[in-house]
């Protein structure tokens, strides 16, 4: 009764509440691929791929084109032997977000078959996590206004996007700190700075008395030497995001001693590589945060269960669904302000 009998892909389009601006990119919508896996018992498992051309080189159309290929590859396989399905989908080097969606849909179906939830299949380490909320790139005044609003909504970890205008970024960060006292900050440059600019930003706001919990991807993804240089000269812990897509990327970052944190995104790595990265980080003494692309509540559900199950993360950046217009909340979790927990807890 646990064998896969059908696989279906559906494209879903979500508008952002307002255009989402990060370094080199402004998004007004997110086009995602929903994966539905049906078992012979009639149980349906769901996953979501939120492809990113900027990060992974993926296009929605390319994902849709392999629907029949995926169906042929996993139909007839038993979700109780999910490691076999993971091994097959690990070959999807060009489609990491699709790999994540399929792997989670398999776990989702298995969890229902066993009358449990995915977070318990993954260990059940935590009963609740807390997400940040993001301030996109805008004028200094609008960034400060947005940060204040987020703080008043109860979020105590605020993510601030920077990387396009060094002077304005410094001013915005200093002003944000004034109106959100008590908050923790994740600053994300999305590869926007040179190593020199990255250090100037960090030193200027440090001198202004602003503390940053995580300084994320300040330089280009391929500039591992630059990342290491910033790490060893910055007053703040440095994280890799775009530089850490696979477990092999993370192994190199460990070898080079290039970062303090790694940002795991299921859309970059899938469930299988993400589990490996957790173990690599644990062995190497690296800290972890978990992030997202443009997932709806269905896609964020995957990362919530992964984070609750593994309990591996210091910070959770799982807010994309809070920025999208959704007709229906589809996550198998409860959202209570910044807090997230599974139903029944």
C-alpha positions, 0 to 999 in steps of 0.5 A, a space after each residue: 500500500 506504500 508504493 508510488 502509483 502516480 506523480 503529478 507536477 502543477 505550476 503555481 503562481 504567487 504575487 508578492 505583497 510588494 516587490 521584493 528587492 535584493 541585490 541585483 534582483 526585484 521580484 513581483 511574483 514567485 512561480 513554483 512547481 507543486 509535486 503531488 505523489 500518490 500511493 496505492 493506498 490513495 494517500 497523497 504527499 506534497 512538496 514544492 519547488 521554488 526554482 531560482 535562476 540566480 542561484 541554481 540556474 533553474 527555470 520553471 519550464 525545465 522542471 515541468 518538462 521532466 514530469 514524465 521522466 520522474 514518474 517513470 523513475 519512481 513509480 512502483 517504488 515503496 516510500 518506506 524505502 525512501 533512501 532508494 528514492 533519495 539515491 535516484 533523485 540525487 542524480 538531479 544535479 540541474 534541478 535541486 529545488 525539484 529534488 527537494 520537492 520530490 524528496 519531501 513529498 515522499 516523506 510526507 506520504 510516508 508520514 501519513 501512511 504511518 500516522 505521524 509527521 515528517 518532523 518526527 521521521 527526521 528526529 523530532 528534536 524541537 517542538 517550536 522554532 522562531 523565524 525572522 522577517 526580512 527587510 528588502 532593499 529600499 530607501 533608508 526611510 522605507 527600510 527603517 519603517 519596515 523594520 519598525 513594523 516587523 519589530 512591532 509585529 513581535 519578530 525579534 530577529 530581523 533580516 536586512 538586505 544590503 549590497 547595492 549602495 554601501 553608504 545607504 546600507 550603513 545609514 539604514 542599518 544604524 537607523 534600524 538599530 535605533 528603532 528596534 532595540 533588543 532585536 537580533 540582526 541577520 545582514 544579507 548582502 547577496 554577494 553585493 560587496 567586494 571584500 573591501 566594501 564588506 569590511 567597511 560596512 561591518 566596521 562602520 556599523 560596529 563602530 556605531 554600536 550595532 551588533 550583527 548575529 550573522 553577516 551573510 554572503 557578503 562577497 561573490 559566491 566563487 570568491 572563497 578567499 574573499 569570504 575567508 578574508 572577511 571572516 577573519 577580519 570582520 567583527 561579526 560571524 560570516 555565513 555562506 549562502 550562495 557559496 554553499 549549495 551542495 555538501 561538496 561546497 560545504 566540505 570545501 568551506 570547512 577545509 578553507 576555514 572560510 565561514 562561521 555559518 552555513 545557510 542551508 536552503 532545501 531549494 539549493 540542496 534537497 533533503 538528502 544533501 541538507 541532512 549531510 550538511 547538518 552532519 558535516 557542520 556538526 563534525 566541523 563545529 560550524 553553525 547553521 541557519 536555514 533559509 528559503 527562496 520564494 516558497 509558499 506555505 506549502 514549500 515553507 512547510 518542508 523547511 519547518 519540518 526539517 528544522 523541527 526534526 533535526 533541531 540543527 539551526 541557530 537561526 530560521 529565515 523562513 518568511 517567504 510565505 509571509 510576503 506572498 499573497 496566498 488564498 489558502 494556508 497549506 502548511 502542516 504547521 501552526 504560525 503564531 507570529 514568529 513562532 512555528 510548531 507542528 499541529 497537535 503540539 
